[in-house]
Structure formats: C-alpha cells, structure tokens
Amino acid sequence: MDSLLSHLWRDETPYIFGAALLLSALLFRALAGSRATLKHTLLFLAFWLLVDVAAGVFAVRGELTIAAGVHQLALLGFGLVLIRLSGLTLFRALLPLLHVRPPRILEDILVIVGYIIWAMVRMGYAGVDLSGLVATSAVITAVVAFAMQDTLGNVLGGLALQLDNSLEIGDWVRFDDVSGRVVEIQWRYTAILTRNGEKVVVPNSQLMKSKFTVIADGDLGVQGWRRWIWFNIDYAVAPAQVIATVERAIAEAEIGNVAKTPPPSCVAMEFSDGSIRYALRYWLIDPQDDDPTDSAVRVHVFAALARAGWRIALPDQTLHLVKESDAHRERVHERELEKRLRALSGIELFAPLSDGERRTLAERLVAAPFAAGDVMTHQGAVAHWLYIVASGEAAVMWQAPDGQQRQIGVIPAGAVFGEMGLMTGAPRSTTVVARADVECYRLDKSGFEDIIRARPEIAEAMSHTLAERVRQIEAMQAQLRREGSENVPAGGYAAILERIREFFGLP
C-alpha cells in the first residue's frame, strides 16, 4: 500500500490538486447560479485521477514502461483540467468583478489555445518530434479547412459577431423574413426567438454575408422603434386639421408601450386616388408587443377622426348598390333618436324641457366617441358645448395651484359634463379623461340656442341645477385645500342666471 501511495503522490501531484481545489473554491462562489460547468470539470479531474491510480498500479506490478506512459497521459489530463479551471476563474469570476464581460467565444478560444500549447509541451517531454508533427499537421489542416469551409465560415462569423459587438444576446433583429430577439450566439449559429415562439437558427456565415437590422440598439442611444400607422382622409378636409387633430389625440392619450418622447408625428405622405394618404409615426418602447400596440394606436386614431366628423376614405371604385327604401331609413333614424332621447331623459338639467323640446334637442346631438386614455376636455379650456355620456366612464382630474393633478371624481354612463360651458361660456373647471372607451353625444350652444330663446323661463329653472353643480365642485376643491373656485361663476343661482341671460342674449 505504501508503495502504491509513493507512486501516486509524486512531486507534482500536491501542486496539481492544491491548485485545482483553490480554483474550484473560487468558482463555487462565483458560479452560484450555474455550477454545472464546474461540476463537469471536477468529474473530468476525477477521471484523470483514476487514470493516475492505474499508472500507480502498473508501477507496483513492475510494469514501469506502461506506468510511465499512463502517468504522462494523466498529467496531460490534469493540465487540461487546470487550464479549464483557470479560464473559468478569469472569465467568470475575476473579470466580472472588474465589470468587464468579454464575449464567451473569446473564453473558448483562449482555453482551446491553452489546450494546444499544453498538449505540445507534454508531447515534447515524451520525445515527440514537434517539427515533423507541425509540418504534417499543416497539410492535414489545409485538407480539413477545404473540406469544412462552410463550418469554418460559421465559426469565424460567430467569432467576428461577438468580438465587434454587432450582435448581442437580447438584441431585437430583422433578417430577411425573420424578426425576433437574439437568444444564443454560438460558434456555428445564432438563434433568434420570434414573437410566435419559434426558435430560428441562422448560420453565422449568412449573417456575415447578408444585411441584418438591429432594432432599438441601446448602445447607440436609441430608446425605441419608430412605427408607422397609415390612413386615408378625403380631400375635403384640410391636411393641417388632420395632422393637428391626430397628433394631439395620440400625444395626450395614455397608451401603453408608446413613448412620450420623441412625441408622435403625423405627416401627409402622398396624394392618392380620391384621398390624401397620411402616416402617424410613433415610438414603440418594447418591440415584443408591436402589433398589439399598433392596434391600440389605430383605435385612438379612429376615435379622434370620428370625433372630428371625418371618415376613413375608401379607394375609388365602381360599385353596384341596392337602394334602401325610405321606410328602412326612417326606422334606422327612429332607433337612433330613441337612443338619444333615453340619454337625455335622465339628465336633471333638461328636466324643465317639454317632450317636443327634448326631441328637437335629440335631433341636434352630435356623436363624439373617445378611446380609453383620451383627454375629453382640459381644465381652463373655453368650449361652448356639453357632453352626454351614453356608455363607458371618465375620470375627473383637477390641477391644484401647486401643479399636482388629482382625481376628484368619476363620470359614469348616463351623466353629463361641461354644462357650465354650454350655459354660461365659463372655462372648464376640471380635466376629464376617458377611463374606458366612451360613447358620447355633444350638444353645442347653437343646438340649444333656439329652444332657450323661445322659452327664456327655462334659464331660471336650469340655473338652480347649475348652482348645485357649482357647490359640489367647490366642496370637492375645498377638500383638496383650494379656496373658492376660479373657473366657475360665484354668487349662487342668481349670478348664474344672469350669466345665462347674458351668454344667450336673453331679455
């Protein structure tokens, strides 16, 4: 037994195992989340230890030539293990402490070069003529390189991609008809995970030979991806109005994954058959949700155009239409009128009106849809109309003197807001934001003027309702430590009545 131990515990053995254990201890802490590589390396060390044990057994049995050869083979293996552990320590433990993260492929190259040098050193100790080996290996290398030129192209391509940082793990790329996120950069290929959950493997040589696009490259300071939303509007609408309306609607709306800076921009792109073609350009924050975000932006654009009374233009074409009967159109009109009358019936402000006057008022309502996140009215704005909420709900926001904006209430379906602006011309006292898709009817001053001029006594009845609304607004603002009310007329219903008469020119 002592003889076997003496053959195993040679002069170099303590240093080999001491170095291996020290490096393993360092790596055990550094690789807390991924110790599989260290485990495999230690198993490799255990294998070469068994080989060295076999060398000791041969030496005890007197077969010294075989023992020497097996021991030299074990030393070769021990050296490979130490090189691997040294590479792991340098690239996985020391350099990360210095905040340096070189490409993984560089680690592999240096470790492989270390393997080759160590193998040549051991062969030199074994008496192998390296000059002849180098000449022979050069011929073999040339033959192998010619036979594996595609593979070598992929390997060199992977090396170039990582060394020049043209691609990194996590980048969003578009290559030919493939678009997705880079999840792997290996020696032979680069793997791209598409939005459909498909892993596309692209040979590195193809990436080096072709053009690919990196989307929202953070290294260049690009914090988003500009997207284009196309739509057509009839020539009858002034382009300046379309551009201003769409830009304002998208900039003010709260749409997830849409960047506020740079702001969205709308441009008139071309004059097409029967309409002008526009493009809304906005910046997408996360490329993962491109289509859902495009859809949400289109919803807001459509709602903004509908509120302005504009329809998406269709291409000019010849159609054979079936003329609808007058009876059918009358039924459609009556159904819409009944819907508007139901919306008016629950509003206290219009309670003094007769059935005929409410029907006249219903005829003059204008549909005004809002998408979730749209600003329906601004605090301080002057607008001579009110909104009747037919469906959905909106949040009432108030900006305090200190500049902070707070929510002070919710406008549900069946409610009305903006009546002070319609009846007195007073600026808006709050900001109203759609919390969901809201279907509204808008009543302008001109639509109500004929009725109140015909019956001026209605103004006195309505002034009581408006005075109560003013009191409620002032109470909510007082709770938020604001004295008085700057945006509504003070003095109770008598002052409000006087403002109504002045606004509508009543005697």
LOMAR-746191 format. One record per residue (C-alpha): residue in one letter; x, y, z. Coordinates in steps of 0.2 Angstrom, whole numbers, plus 5000, padded with zeros to 4 digits. Example, Ala and Ser with C-alpha at 12.3 -4.5 7.8 and 13.67 -1.06 7.14 Angstrom:
REM LOMAR-746191
A506249785039;S506849955036;
REM end
This chain:
REM LOMAR-746191
M500050005000;D501450125005;S502250084988;L500650124978;L500550294988;S502350334984;H502050314966;L500450414966;W500950554977;R502350614966;D503250784967;E501950874955;T500350794962;P500150904978;Y500351064967;I499051004954;F497750964967;G498151114978;A497851224963;A496351134957;L495551144974;L495951334976;L495251374959;S493651264962;A493351364979;L493451524970;L492251464956;F491051394969;R490551564975;A490651654958;L489551524949;A488251524962;G486851514949;S487751404936;R488851274943;A488551144930;T490151184921;L491251174937;K490451004941;H490850934924;T492650994926;L492850914943;L492150754936;F493450764922;L494850794936;A494150634945;F494350534929;W496150584926;L496450544945;L495850364941;V497050364926;D498450414938;V497950274950;A498050154936;A499850214932;G500250184951;V499550004950;F500649964934;A502150034944;V501849924959;R501749774947;G503449814940;E502749874923;L503650034923;T503650074905;I501750064904;A501650154921;A502650304914;G501550314899;V499950314908;H500650444921;Q501150554906;L499350544900;A498650584917;L499750734918;L499150794901;G497350774908;F497750864924;G498451004914;L496951024903;V495851024919;L496951164927;I496851264911;R494951254910;L494851304929;S496051444926;G494951504911;L493351494921;T494151594935;L494751734924;F493251754914;R491851704926;A492551774942;L493951904941;L493452004925;P491552024931;L492252094947;L493152224936;H491452254927;V492252184911;R491252054902;P492151994886;P491251884873;R491051704878;I491851644862;L493451734867;E493551624883;D493351474872;I494751524860;L495951564874;V495651394883;I495751304867;V497451384863;G498051344881;Y497551154877;I498551154861;I500051234870;W500051114884;A499750964873;M501351014863;V502351034879;R501850864885;M502250784868;G503950874869;Y504350794886;A503850624879;G505150644865;V503950684850;D504750774836;L503750934835;S504451004819;G503850854809;L502250854818;V501951034814;A502351004795;T501150854795;S499850954804;A499951094792;V499550984777;I498150904787;T497451074792;A497451134774;V496450974769;V495250994784;A494951184781;F494551144762;A493351014767;M492551114781;Q492551284774;D490651314777;T490851264796;L492451364797;G491551514790;N490151494803;V491451484817;L492451634811;G490751734808;G490251694826;L491951754832;A491851914822;L490051944828;Q490551934846;L492152024845;D491452184836;N489852184846;S488752194831;L487552074839;E487252044857;I486151924867;G484452014869;D484552124854;W483052134843;V483452104825;R482652084807;F483551964795;D482651934778;D480951874783;V481451834801;S481151954816;G481451924834;R482651934849;V484351854849;V484451724862;E486051624858;I487651664849;Q488651504847;W490151454837;R489151394822;Y487551484823;T486451624830;A484751584837;I483351704836;L481751684845;T480251754835;R478651834843;N477751674838;G478851574850;E479851494836;K481751474838;V482551514821;V484351454819;V485351564807;P487151514802;N488451644807;S489151644789;Q487451704782;L487451844795;M489151904790;K488751894771;S487051974772;K486252134779;F485352124796;T484452264806;V484652284824;I483052364831;A483152494845;D485052474848;G485352544866;D487252564863;L486852694850;G485652784862;V484052734853;Q482752704866;G481352644855;W480752584837;R479852704826;R478252634819;W477052694805;I475152694805;W474352734788;F472652804785;N471752904771;I470653054773;D469653144759;Y470253294750;A468853404758;V469753404775;A471253524776;P472853424779;A473353544793;Q471753504803;V472053314801;I473853324806;A473553434822;T472053334827;V472953164826;E474553224834;R473653304849;A472553144852;I473953024852;A475153144862;E473853164876;A473152984876;E473852864889;I474352714878;G475452584885;N477152554876;V477052714867;A478452834871;K478053014876;T479753074869;P480053094855;P478253144853;P477153064839;S477153154822;C475853144808;V476353184790;A475453194774;M476353064763;E475553074746;F474053124736;S473152964731;D471652924721;G470153014730;S471053054746;I472653104755;R473752974762;Y474353004780;A475652924791;L475652934810;R477452894817;Y477652854835;W479052774845;L478752594852;I479652564868;D479652374868;P479752284851;Q478952124859;D477152204858;D477252284841;D475652234833;P474552254849;T475252424851;D474952474833;S473152414835;A472952524851;V473652674842;R472452644827;V470952634839;H471452814846;V471752874828;F470052814823;A469152884838;A469953054835;L469453064817;A467653014821;R467553154835;A468153274821;G466753214810;W467953134797;R467852964790;I469252854783;A469252874765;L469052724754;P469852694737;D468852754722;Q467952614714;T466352574704;L465052484715;H463352414711;L462252474726;V460452424731;K459552574735;E458752574753;S456952614755;D456352774764;A455452664776;H457152574781;R458052744783;E456652804794;R456752654805;V458652674807;H458352864811;E456952824824;R458052694833;E459552824834;L458352964840;E457552844854;K459352814860;R459752994861;L458053034870;R458452894883;A460152984886;L459353154888;S457953084899;G459053054914;I459853224914;E459253344928;L459753494918;F458553464904;A457053414916;P456153584913;L456053544894;S454453484886;D454453314876;G454453414860;E455953524865;R456953364871;R456553284854;T457153444845;L458753434856;A459053254852;E459053294833;R460453414836;L461653304846;V463253254838;A464053084841;A465853104849;P466752944853;F468352944864;A469552804866;A470252754883;G471552874888;D470953014878;V470853194886;M468953244884;T469153424890;H470553524898;Q470453624914;G470453814909;A469853774891;V468453884884;A467153764875;H465353814872;W464653634872;L464253494884;Y464453304883;I463253174887;V464053004892;A463052864884;S464252724888;G465952704897;E466652814911;A467852954913;A468953024927;V468853204933;M470553274936;W470953444945;Q472653534944;A472953614961;P473853784962;D475453684967;G475453604949;Q474953424955;Q473453344947;R472253244957;Q470753134953;I469253204962;G467853104954;V467152984941;I465853024927;P464852864924;A463752824909;G462152924909;A462953084917;V463353254909;F464853374910;G465353534903;E463653614906;M464353774913;G465253804897;L463653774887;M462553884898;T463754024903;G465354014892;A466353984908;P468053894906;R468153714911;S468453694930;T469253514928;T470153404916;V469153244910;V470053094904;A469152934897;R469552784908;A468752664895;D468052684878;V466752814880;E465252844868;C464653024870;Y463453154862;R463953334861;L462753474862;D463353644855;K462753814860;S461953834843;G460953674845;F460253744861;E460053924857;D458353914848;I457553824862;I458153944876;R457754094866;A455954034863;R455654004882;P456854114892;E456054054908;I456953894906;A458553984911;E457954014928;A457553834931;M459253774924;S460153904935;H459653814951;T460353644944;L461953734939;A462153824956;E462053654964;R463453584952;V464553734957;R464353704975;Q464853524973;I466353574963;E466853704976;A466653574990;M467753444982;Q469153584978;A469053644996;Q469453465002;L471053474992;R471453645001;R470953764987;E470053924992;G468553964981;S468353924963;E469254014949;N468453934934;V466553944938;P465454104942;A465154134960;G463654204969;G462354064968;Y460954034956;A460554224954;A462354264947;I462254104936;L460554154929;E461254324925;R462754244916;I461554134906;R460454284900;E462054374895;F462854224886;F461254194876;G460654374874;L459054354883;P458054494890;
REM end
